[in-house]
Amino acid sequence: MSGVRRGPKRPEAMAQKKYLQAKLTQFLREDRIQLWKPPYTDENKKVGLALKGLAKKYSDKLECCENEVEKIIEEIRCKAIERGTGNENYRTTGIATIEVFLPPRLRKDRKNLLETRLHITGRELRSKIAETFGFQENYIKIVINKKQLQLGKTLEEQGVTHNVKAMVLELKQSEEDMRKNFQLEEEEQNEAELKEKQIERTKRGLEILAKRAAETVVDPERMPYLDIANQTGRSIKIPRSERKALMLAMGYHEKGRAFLKRKEYGIALPCLLDADKYFCECCRELLDTVDNYAVLQLDIVWCYFRLEQLECLDDAEKKLNLAQKCFKNCYGENHQRLVHIKGNCGKEKVLFLRLYLLQGIRNYHSGNDVEARECLNKAQQLFKELYIDPSKVDNLLQLGFTAQEARLGLRACDGNVDHAATHITNRREELAKIRKEEKEKTRHHLENIRSLKGMGYSTHVAQQALHEASGNLDEALKILLSNPLMWWLNDSNPETNNHQESPSQENIDQLVYMGFDTLVAKAALRVFRGNVQLAAQTLAHNGGSLPAELPLSPEGSLSSPATSPSDSAGTSSASTDEDMETEAVNEILEDIPEHEEDYLDSTLEDEEITIAEYLSYVENIKSATKKN
């Protein structure tokens, strides 16, 4: 694997220390030891003599260095006193303490505490953090309670409380690092500005795509949009009330995954947290249908781990358990449903490998070495099953398949090259058939919309009527004719807004020739803005008169829906806005993978290194701590 790897000594020492801290915290809790009270702390809050005896007891229990144990217990004691002092200060003054977690390059052993009142805005807190710890405030993001800090709202409004944890995500390096090289400073500042703009374009592009997806149907040839499919690759029918939230969730997740692939974890995390927020707006039944939500939970925990900030994620265990439950609901017990649908579950094992790996890491950092070893061993076993011989990938590449198809095919077929080739070919044919069917369905729907538009209805009204009629053109027409008020109230589209104060005599004569009364014909033409076809259809459907529910004015006409001032605006600004929208959408689409199983494809290089790293920690806990 190319790229920079972490050195073996420092990460191991840090991991061992976290393990010891978790283990000693467990012992203190079990023995009901209160370190901030005598005999461990005297009246001046200095360390008591009894702490040495406690260190001796626990070092014997752990079979590790007594000095190291004493040092860590003293750190725990100091933190407890700090917390108590902060609690008392908050009760008397209302000044809250926030625990700030800095990027790894700035992190120190001691906690970084910041005092603040909770009525200040997110922008003021960001400025305070930037000033205190040496950041440029426009190039950092703050995450609290697994949400991005909103700059315009107060901390109280965002649920920020005393003793909360705040994580700093850095978009560029420190001032000190930049001063080393002026050119580097300029490049990094430009890079940070580009990333900030990129995040804003991401939000804009996803909003546009989600709005398109919320429509009943759009033309994919003319207007790209996002869709969601089940394990077979077929589109899932989503309730309109949840469609926009689901599309935003999926869009943010895909964008976050794109940043994960590029190892830009600081930018990936806000996208993933936004995806989590929108997924929570969807119903539970929907989330059990597809595995997107479970995969997102893994991606969030993985991102925190890669940022070396797992301690900021208080509910890592909850997220991993939720992922496991979602996989079970989606794939069935022992993957039976998945095997029934796909014929195998080899590709999905990649997800379980990462699940077990993250569970092992979390258990290790919680001091649960037995559970950690069990989870890591399961991850290692899966890695052995999923390892792919590079020569087999090369064989499939020579047959014209992509590297991604080769990896997925080989895992689906237990490494058999011939079976994998057949599997990939069959899958290509299945997807081609599904896409053809979906395209035909869309084409038919668009034809129905064009038919209704040809009768004088707007695109929006045609879409709504067809949606209510489950796509049946005749039923949609009946709905429109039976409910002209629906047509009127929903038709604010300029394309059909041909309102005429006085209908032309020619149009009146046409309706009279059809047998309708002259006064009724005039009123109908005013109502339908001079559209003879709509007027005739409605009058014929209602026995020669206008429906009573239409709110006619004294002159026998309806006031036209208000036209937006932008309808008459110049084309220059509209064209510019359209170009910006196109740019934002294209940037999103570039990161949407073409292969529907892209999320199952992994070289597992990072996982291999991490499994070996943490297994070594678990297997060498006693010997490593003795060396310390």
PANUKOL-709010 format. One line per field, with one value per residue (C-alpha): residue number from 1; chain; x, y, z. Coordinates in steps of 0.02 Angstrom, whole numbers, always signed. Layout:
num	[NUM ...]
chaine	[A ...]
X	[X ...]
Y	[Y ...]
Z	[Z ...]
***
This chain:
num	[1 2 3 4 5 6 7 8 9 10 11 12 13 14 15 16 17 18 19 20 21 22 23 24 25 26 27 28 29 30 31 32 33 34 35 36 37 38 39 40 41 42 43 44 45 46 47 48 49 50 51 52 53 54 55 56 57 58 59 60 61 62 63 64 65 66 67 68 69 70 71 72 73 74 75 76 77 78 79 80 81 82 83 84 85 86 87 88 89 90 91 92 93 94 95 96 97 98 99 100 101 102 103 104 105 106 107 108 109 110 111 112 113 114 115 116 117 118 119 120 121 122 123 124 125 126 127 128 129 130 131 132 133 134 135 136 137 138 139 140 141 142 143 144 145 146 147 148 149 150 151 152 153 154 155 156 157 158 159 160 161 162 163 164 165 166 167 168 169 170 171 172 173 174 175 176 177 178 179 180 181 182 183 184 185 186 187 188 189 190 191 192 193 194 195 196 197 198 199 200 201 202 203 204 205 206 207 208 209 210 211 212 213 214 215 216 217 218 219 220 221 222 223 224 225 226 227 228 229 230 231 232 233 234 235 236 237 238 239 240 241 242 243 244 245 246 247 248 249 250 251 252 253 254 255 256 257 258 259 260 261 262 263 264 265 266 267 268 269 270 271 272 273 274 275 276 277 278 279 280 281 282 283 284 285 286 287 288 289 290 291 292 293 294 295 296 297 298 299 300 301 302 303 304 305 306 307 308 309 310 311 312 313 314 315 316 317 318 319 320 321 322 323 324 325 326 327 328 329 330 331 332 333 334 335 336 337 338 339 340 341 342 343 344 345 346 347 348 349 350 351 352 353 354 355 356 357 358 359 360 361 362 363 364 365 366 367 368 369 370 371 372 373 374 375 376 377 378 379 380 381 382 383 384 385 386 387 388 389 390 391 392 393 394 395 396 397 398 399 400 401 402 403 404 405 406 407 408 409 410 411 412 413 414 415 416 417 418 419 420 421 422 423 424 425 426 427 428 429 430 431 432 433 434 435 436 437 438 439 440 441 442 443 444 445 446 447 448 449 450 451 452 453 454 455 456 457 458 459 460 461 462 463 464 465 466 467 468 469 470 471 472 473 474 475 476 477 478 479 480 481 482 483 484 485 486 487 488 489 490 491 492 493 494 495 496 497 498 499 500 501 502 503 504 505 506 507 508 509 510 511 512 513 514 515 516 517 518 519 520 521 522 523 524 525 526 527 528 529 530 531 532 533 534 535 536 537 538 539 540 541 542 543 544 545 546 547 548 549 550 551 552 553 554 555 556 557 558 559 560 561 562 563 564 565 566 567 568 569 570 571 572 573 574 575 576 577 578 579 580 581 582 583 584 585 586 587 588 589 590 591 592 593 594 595 596 597 598 599 600 601 602 603 604 605 606 607 608 609 610 611 612 613 614 615 616 617 618 619 620 621 622 623 624 625 626 627 628]
chaine	[A A A A A A A A A A A A A A A A A A A A A A A A A A A A A A A A A A A A A A A A A A A A A A A A A A A A A A A A A A A A A A A A A A A A A A A A A A A A A A A A A A A A A A A A A A A A A A A A A A A A A A A A A A A A A A A A A A A A A A A A A A A A A A A A A A A A A A A A A A A A A A A A A A A A A A A A A A A A A A A A A A A A A A A A A A A A A A A A A A A A A A A A A A A A A A A A A A A A A A A A A A A A A A A A A A A A A A A A A A A A A A A A A A A A A A A A A A A A A A A A A A A A A A A A A A A A A A A A A A A A A A A A A A A A A A A A A A A A A A A A A A A A A A A A A A A A A A A A A A A A A A A A A A A A A A A A A A A A A A A A A A A A A A A A A A A A A A A A A A A A A A A A A A A A A A A A A A A A A A A A A A A A A A A A A A A A A A A A A A A A A A A A A A A A A A A A A A A A A A A A A A A A A A A A A A A A A A A A A A A A A A A A A A A A A A A A A A A A A A A A A A A A A A A A A A A A A A A A A A A A A A A A A A A A A A A A A A A A A A A A A A A A A A A A A A A A A A A A A A A A A A A A A A A A A A A A A A A A A A A A A A A A A A A A A A A A A A A A A A A A A A A A A A A A A A A A A A A A A A A A A A A A A A A A A A A A A A A A A A A A A A A A A A A A A A A A A A A A A A A A A A A A A A A A A A A A A A A A A A A A A A A A A A A A]
X	[+0 +71 +63 +117 +94 +96 +256 +241 +299 +193 +24 +58 +105 -52 -162 -87 -114 -296 -321 -243 -349 -507 -457 -409 -571 -665 -570 -602 -787 -800 -709 -809 -651 -678 -507 -559 -590 -474 -367 -322 -338 -298 -383 -271 -322 -147 -117 -130 -11 -146 -135 +31 -49 -190 -65 +27 -137 -191 -19 -10 -184 -136 +42 +114 +229 +180 +248 +145 -13 +20 +44 -120 -218 -150 -210 -383 -382 -334 -469 -598 -547 -552 -726 -785 -715 -798 -966 -959 -910 -1055 -1180 -1123 -1082 -1169 -1004 -996 -842 -819 -693 -607 -531 -398 -331 -199 -51 -98 -159 -81 -103 -208 -384 -408 -542 -629 -746 -892 -1069 -1201 -1297 -1159 -1179 -1090 -988 -927 -877 -783 -691 -649 -581 -481 -404 -366 -286 -208 -324 -391 -575 -638 -543 -607 -771 -836 -933 -1034 -1155 -1119 -1183 -1095 -1102 -1221 -1141 -1300 -1384 -1341 -1260 -1417 -1526 -1413 -1421 -1243 -1225 -1094 -956 -997 -863 -818 -712 -612 -599 -459 -467 -287 -126 -78 -8 +161 +173 +126 +254 +391 +358 +264 +219 +151 +47 -33 -65 -144 -254 -313 -343 -445 -549 -579 -634 -755 -829 -836 -939 -1061 -1076 -1108 -1255 -1323 -1305 -1388 -1534 -1563 -1552 -1665 -1794 -1793 -1810 -1959 -2053 -2160 -2048 -1909 -1824 -1651 -1589 -1625 -1609 -1499 -1566 -1535 -1628 -1626 -1628 -1645 -1521 -1577 -1544 -1726 -1790 -1888 -2050 -2027 -2171 -2166 -2167 -1998 -1920 -1828 -1755 -1699 -1618 -1525 -1468 -1405 -1324 -1229 -1178 -1107 -1015 -945 -890 -801 -702 -667 -590 -477 -437 -504 -584 -606 -721 -801 -867 -984 -1060 -1086 -1164 -1283 -1329 -1367 -1479 -1583 -1593 -1670 -1816 -1860 -1974 -1898 -1978 -1892 -1721 -1743 -1771 -1597 -1426 -1379 -1413 -1310 -1164 -1174 -1155 -996 -929 -959 -869 -727 -709 -695 -567 -463 -469 -405 -557 -656 -669 -777 -904 -992 -1115 -993 -1056 -1236 -1198 -1109 -1252 -1375 -1276 -1276 -1464 -1497 -1393 -1492 -1659 -1602 -1507 -1602 -1539 -1374 -1396 -1537 -1634 -1477 -1430 -1609 -1605 -1425 -1375 -1223 -1165 -979 -974 -1071 -945 -835 -960 -955 -765 -766 -904 -804 -645 -727 -809 -636 -559 -698 -686 -498 -512 -645 -527 -621 -473 -566 -709 -583 -483 -642 -701 -528 -508 -675 -618 -453 -545 -655 -503 -427 -589 -600 -417 -400 -251 -194 -158 -343 -391 -267 -348 -518 -446 -382 -561 -618 -688 -643 -539 -692 -798 -658 -646 -834 -854 -714 -784 -956 -886 -761 -612 -658 -606 -720 -871 -830 -824 -995 -1062 -1003 -1073 -1242 -1247 -1211 -1353 -1474 -1435 -1449 -1622 -1676 -1614 -1705 -1867 -1844 -1808 -1963 -2069 -2002 -2029 -2210 -2239 -2165 -2277 -2429 -2372 -2351 -2526 -2602 -2497 -2567 -2740 -2688 -2631 -2464 -2322 -2347 -2534 -2508 -2379 -2493 -2644 -2542 -2471 -2646 -2700 -2549 -2488 -2652 -2684 -2873 -2894 -2785 -2895 -3051 -2973 -2934 -3107 -3193 -3090 -3053 -3017 -2865 -2809 -2832 -2751 -2598 -2573 -2460 -2345 -2314 -2317 -2508 -2540 -2622 -2753 -2860 -2966 -3087 -3098 -3087 -3248 -3175 -3153 -3327 -3401 -3312 -3393 -3563 -3549 -3522 -3690 -3640 -3726 -3639 -3624 -3563 -3437 -3369 -3353 -3269 -3142 -3101 -3079 -2968 -2872 -2933 -2898 -3042 -3000 -3001 -3157 -3249 -3193 -3248 -3415 -3453 -3404 -3520 -3674 -3642 -3604 -3453 -3431 -3502 -3340 -3244 -3234 -3297 -3279 -3429 -3370 -3379 -3192 -3051 -2905 -2748 -2620 -2487 -2340 -2170 -2071 -1931 -2040 -2007 -1827 -1687 -1610 -1434 -1451 -1560 -1428 -1293 -1396 -1427 -1241 -1204 -1337 -1266 -1091 -1152 -1252 -1110 -990 -1108 -1134 -945 -938 -1088 -1011 -1068 -1065 -1214 -1108 -964 -990 -950 -787 -629 -449 -450 -273 -315 -414 -271 -149 -271 -318 -135 -100 -239 -213 -33 -96 -215 -91 +48 -46 +52 +224 +202 +147 +289 +413 +337]
Y	[+0 +170 +325 +376 +253 +288 +240 +88 +161 +315 +243 +86 +186 +293 +141 +53 +207 +221 +38 +61 +216 +121 -30 +74 +174 +8 -47 +119 +109 -72 -32 +129 +231 +420 +492 +672 +634 +585 +484 +504 +695 +810 +973 +1070 +955 +881 +695 +589 +451 +317 +334 +241 +91 +95 +99 -51 -150 -117 -141 -313 -351 -296 -364 -202 -60 +19 +191 +193 +145 +277 +409 +367 +359 +532 +596 +524 +606 +777 +766 +722 +874 +985 +921 +952 +1129 +1161 +1094 +1208 +1356 +1321 +1312 +1477 +1581 +1495 +1481 +1312 +1207 +1132 +994 +1034 +892 +959 +878 +743 +854 +977 +854 +847 +722 +841 +888 +1056 +1144 +1304 +1407 +1498 +1555 +1460 +1611 +1653 +1604 +1463 +1593 +1669 +1498 +1458 +1624 +1587 +1414 +1483 +1620 +1504 +1363 +1457 +1422 +1536 +1531 +1526 +1365 +1257 +1168 +1121 +960 +944 +804 +728 +886 +1030 +1186 +1313 +1484 +1588 +1501 +1510 +1363 +1339 +1330 +1191 +1086 +1126 +1096 +1103 +972 +938 +876 +983 +915 +1032 +986 +1078 +1126 +1185 +1182 +1297 +1472 +1413 +1278 +1401 +1531 +1406 +1432 +1580 +1486 +1342 +1465 +1534 +1362 +1297 +1451 +1432 +1247 +1284 +1414 +1290 +1157 +1278 +1325 +1141 +1104 +1244 +1181 +1007 +1071 +1168 +1023 +900 +1018 +1031 +842 +806 +930 +844 +674 +737 +763 +620 +593 +685 +652 +578 +620 +804 +820 +703 +651 +526 +363 +222 +37 -127 -273 -326 -153 -107 +64 +69 +167 +296 +394 +572 +638 +554 +559 +724 +680 +510 +583 +712 +575 +467 +614 +672 +492 +466 +632 +585 +415 +502 +605 +447 +365 +516 +505 +681 +632 +810 +853 +681 +686 +838 +757 +592 +678 +774 +609 +536 +685 +662 +472 +500 +589 +429 +293 +139 +20 +107 +99 -88 -113 -58 -68 +116 +169 +27 +65 +249 +203 +106 +251 +376 +270 +233 +419 +461 +322 +387 +561 +481 +554 +398 +465 +607 +480 +433 +318 +221 +58 +110 +151 -15 -112 -16 -62 -245 -241 -155 -284 -423 -343 -309 -471 -591 -709 -783 -686 -802 -660 -596 -769 -794 -630 -629 -811 -769 -655 -647 -464 -407 -493 -338 -240 -368 -367 -180 -200 -330 -227 -70 -169 -239 -65 +6 -138 -118 +68 +26 -94 -251 -352 -519 -449 -351 -508 -602 -466 -440 -626 -630 -484 -572 -732 -635 -548 -718 -769 -606 -591 -592 -659 -513 -635 -682 -500 -484 -635 -550 -383 -472 -529 -348 -327 -184 -207 -167 -295 -422 -397 -404 -554 -654 -623 -673 -835 -882 -839 -948 -851 -942 -927 -744 -708 -789 -697 -527 -558 -613 -463 -345 -422 -414 -231 -188 -269 -177 -11 -40 -77 +76 +185 +119 +153 +330 +356 +299 +415 +562 +525 +530 +698 +764 +702 +798 +951 +939 +955 +1117 +1059 +1112 +990 +1003 +970 +825 +746 +762 +688 +541 +510 +500 +387 +271 +318 +279 +416 +392 +394 +549 +639 +590 +660 +825 +841 +795 +918 +1076 +1167 +1056 +1106 +1290 +1295 +1199 +1283 +1431 +1377 +1517 +1389 +1380 +1551 +1630 +1726 +1840 +1981 +1965 +1800 +1816 +1808 +1666 +1558 +1602 +1554 +1386 +1342 +1407 +1301 +1151 +1190 +1286 +1444 +1607 +1677 +1511 +1499 +1672 +1628 +1462 +1544 +1672 +1533 +1431 +1581 +1565 +1378 +1315 +1131 +1138 +1245 +1125 +969 +1042 +1105 +939 +842 +951 +954 +1122 +1224 +1266 +1171 +1263 +1243 +1358 +1527 +1639 +1827 +1943 +1960 +1772 +1748 +1694 +1803 +1731 +1659 +1785 +1782 +1784 +1942 +1830 +1772 +1936 +1954 +1966 +1808 +1853 +1820 +1668 +1597 +1628 +1542 +1396 +1379 +1379 +1248 +1140 +1156 +1108 +959 +896 +903 +791 +672 +653 +572 +458 +290 +209 +34 +5 -104 +19 +26 -161 -144 -124 -176 -201 -132 -12 -146 -271 -149 -100 -281 -327 -170 -198 -385 -348 -228 -358 -502 -402 -304 -377 -378 -204 -124 -208 -132 +39]
Z	[+0 -48 +59 +233 +374 +559 +650 +762 +928 +960 +908 +1008 +1163 +1144 +1119 +1270 +1376 +1323 +1364 +1537 +1570 +1526 +1630 +1783 +1769 +1773 +1930 +2018 +1977 +2035 +2199 +2220 +2240 +2243 +2200 +2233 +2416 +2561 +2579 +2395 +2395 +2541 +2591 +2472 +2328 +2325 +2299 +2457 +2510 +2488 +2300 +2296 +2381 +2255 +2112 +2185 +2201 +2023 +1944 +2024 +1958 +1783 +1795 +1729 +1780 +1947 +1901 +1742 +1837 +1970 +1836 +1750 +1914 +1957 +1787 +1821 +1995 +1923 +1791 +1923 +2027 +1872 +1832 +2010 +2009 +1841 +1904 +2056 +1948 +1829 +1974 +2047 +1892 +1746 +1654 +1568 +1531 +1358 +1327 +1161 +1060 +942 +783 +819 +774 +913 +1043 +1215 +1357 +1460 +1415 +1330 +1429 +1377 +1486 +1406 +1433 +1336 +1270 +1145 +962 +872 +778 +941 +1008 +847 +861 +1043 +1001 +855 +964 +1110 +1011 +865 +717 +581 +621 +442 +413 +556 +587 +759 +790 +952 +992 +819 +734 +649 +754 +676 +677 +685 +832 +1017 +1104 +1210 +1054 +987 +1145 +1200 +1387 +1524 +1507 +1324 +1203 +1052 +910 +797 +613 +525 +341 +335 +436 +580 +566 +631 +498 +362 +414 +374 +191 +118 -40 +63 +163 +5 -65 +96 +116 -63 -31 +125 +32 -109 +15 +100 -69 -114 +42 -3 -182 -113 -12 -161 -282 -164 -133 -321 -348 -199 -264 -433 -349 -250 -414 -475 -625 -716 -882 -841 -1016 -987 -800 -695 -525 -385 -360 -233 -275 -180 -181 -356 -429 -455 -401 -239 -233 -96 -14 -78 +102 +134 -38 -19 +152 +88 -66 +38 +157 +13 -74 +80 +114 -61 -52 +118 +51 -93 +34 +135 -19 -38 +150 +177 +341 +407 +261 +253 +432 +413 +257 +348 +499 +384 +302 +473 +513 +355 +373 +545 +458 +365 +434 +517 +391 +247 +331 +356 +169 +116 +199 +170 +349 +423 +307 +358 +542 +500 +396 +537 +667 +543 +510 +696 +713 +567 +643 +805 +895 +944 +1122 +1052 +992 +1153 +1064 +953 +1030 +997 +815 +787 +870 +762 +605 +656 +687 +520 +427 +511 +464 +287 +250 +362 +497 +439 +274 +211 +129 +44 -21 -83 -179 -242 -230 -121 +19 -18 -64 +90 +205 +179 +284 +424 +423 +456 +586 +684 +666 +736 +876 +919 +920 +1028 +1152 +1162 +1201 +1331 +1420 +1365 +1301 +1293 +1187 +1083 +1044 +995 +875 +799 +771 +680 +572 +535 +485 +366 +293 +253 +166 +69 +18 -170 -267 -379 -522 -525 -542 -686 -772 -765 -823 -979 -1013 -1020 -844 -728 -569 -466 -557 -536 -346 -322 -436 -355 -181 -238 -311 -174 -284 -434 -590 -714 -600 -569 -757 -780 -627 -690 -865 -796 -680 -824 -924 -776 -744 -928 -930 -772 -839 -1002 -908 -797 -949 -1038 -883 -875 -1061 -1047 -899 -992 -1141 -1025 -958 -1135 -1177 -1032 -1074 -1251 -1175 -1090 -918 -844 -810 -621 -629 -752 -636 -484 -574 -642 -469 -395 -539 -518 -692 -783 -912 -925 -736 -723 -849 -751 -593 -677 -755 -593 -492 -590 -427 -405 -579 -541 -369 -427 -594 -563 -705 -831 -973 -962 -890 -1042 -942 -1051 -979 -1126 -1221 -1409 -1506 -1609 -1453 -1390 -1558 -1553 -1385 -1440 -1598 -1484 -1404 -1247 -1187 -1236 -1058 -991 -1134 -1091 -906 -945 -1061 -926 -798 -914 -981 -1158 -1172 -1279 -1255 -1064 -1061 -1178 -1081 -913 -977 -1063 -906 -799 -911 -994 -837 -731 -566 -416 -317 -435 -342 -481 -464 -495 -675 -694 -697 -583 -541 -614 -493 -452 -568 -488 -523 -582 -727 -815 -759 -885 -955 -905 -717 -749 -864 -733 -597 -713 -748 -561 -532 -671 -597 -423 -488 -597 -450 -351 -496 -519 -347 -372 -418 -579 -504 -389 -273 -257 -68 -58 -153 -50 -70 +121 +132 +274 +365 +351 +432 +569 +612 +631 +731 +859 +872 +920 +1054 +1124 +1117 +1197 +1331 +1476 +1397 +1321 +1484 +1581 +1458 +1493]
***
